[in-house]
Amino acid sequence: MRLDDKVRTMRLIAIPFISALLLMPAEGQDQIIGKSDVRNVIAATTVTRKDGTIVNDLLPHQFMLFDNGKEQSIRVDQQVMPLSLVVCVQANANVEPVLKTIKKMGPLLEALVMGDTGEAAVVAFDGRVRVMEEFTRSGEKIQAALNQIKPGGGNSRMIDAVMQAVQMLKNRPIGNRRAILLISETQDKSSEAPLRQVLTALQLQPITVYTVNINRLIGKMLAKAPPPRESPIPLGAQHLPAGVAMTPQNAATFGGTSGNVLPVFAEIFKQVKYIFVDNPVEVFTKFTGGRERPFLTQKDLERVISEIGEEIHSQYMLSYTPGDNIKMEGGYHEIKVQIRDKPELVAKSRHGYWMAAIPTQ
């Protein structure tokens, strides 16, 4: 079965448009975040077997969703949804050797991610954020935009680029699924937008962020440079290469993502001043229900893009309106999705959302 036929037969879930108001304090104001009226929470969910195989034949009644440990009444509607995707590519001097590999992925984006009804835009960033191509269904235009990306200076405004992508997705048709594909290193340099502001915007859309992580070590390998010195990226920001087992020794050797990121989310939303986050990529993916993937070679990149395309087109979209007992619980709300009577299946969704408590009358 061809991928486009498979996409049409996938069980995709339609969702009503999210309507929410989150009033965030400006710099220097009190730390109390304003009243939040979250009418609908949306959770894009991927279900896999323990071997990683995607499951796409579940029925609505098989899903259970818990908000802060309380089961919610959820809506699961089925309908094929077009995809609006923004591809954000780091284009500074650090990744110049990798750009040659990235520029070859245009056909993959057209066939595996966009499908028949999808659309994509391209953004490049270094010390600037540049829209290389507005939303289009033309694979030729996407490839041309990738070919036009030139390496710039040493800065990397990754967070600002994600914010630009959010603003672009904001005006897409209401029925479209929204996603960002971020191809970059895991650290930000010189962005102006606070991370909290970007997370709030991602929550309101909602948008899923997928990342293909570039390690400086990879760039040096692709450039056939001499063996690199010790990586300047802290261990906590590094990721295991594809095919490397997650063992304690490998984790110590290659580094890895942190464990529980829920306290980080809460601190980002509570703090008035900008707090430093060593790995914004991890925050974006786990907050929105996306995933980080590294790559080493052209073949690895093709595999990663294929996996992302399959996941996007196999997601279940769950939505619910928090009950009054939930609305009274201000702060960070943790979301957990489970499959009823099927403990062997793993459901991966967004970690949660931020909501300030609604004061009693």
Number of C-alpha atoms within 10 A of each C-alpha: 6 6 15 16 11 14 22 16 14 19 23 23 21 20 26 14 16 17 12 15 15 18 14 20 17 11 11 8 11 12 15 14 21 16 16 19 16 19 14 17 24 25 28 23 22 23 24 17 14 11 8 10 10 19 18 18 12 12 13 16 11 11 20 16 20 16 19 15 11 14 13 17 14 19 19 18 17 16 14 18 20 18 23 26 28 27 24 26 27 30 28 23 16 22 24 18 18 24 22 16 15 16 18 16 17 18 14 18 23 21 16 20 28 23 21 17 14 20 24 25 23 24 24 29 28 26 20 19 22 16 18 20 20 16 18 16 18 14 18 13 19 26 20 15 20 24 16 12 21 15 18 19 13 14 19 26 23 32 25 23 26 28 20 20 25 23 15 17 26 17 9 15 12 14 15 20 27 24 25 24 22 27 23 24 25 22 21 19 14 15 18 10 17 16 23 21 16 19 24 18 18 25 21 22 22 22 28 26 26 26 26 22 22 22 24 18 18 20 18 18 16 18 14 10 10 8 9 11 7 7 11 8 16 12 16 15 20 25 22 19 17 15 8 11 11 12 9 9 10 14 18 13 13 16 18 17 17 12 6 8 14 16 9 13 22 16 14 20 26 20 16 19 16 14 14 10 14 15 18 17 28 22 21 27 20 22 24 24 21 28 20 21 20 22 21 18 15 16 10 16 21 17 15 19 21 16 15 22 21 18 21 24 26 24 22 31 21 23 24 19 16 18 13 9 8 17 20 15 15 16 18 20 22 15 19 20 22 19 19 11 9 11 11 10 19 20 19 20 27 22 21 23 23 20 24 24 18 16 11 5 3
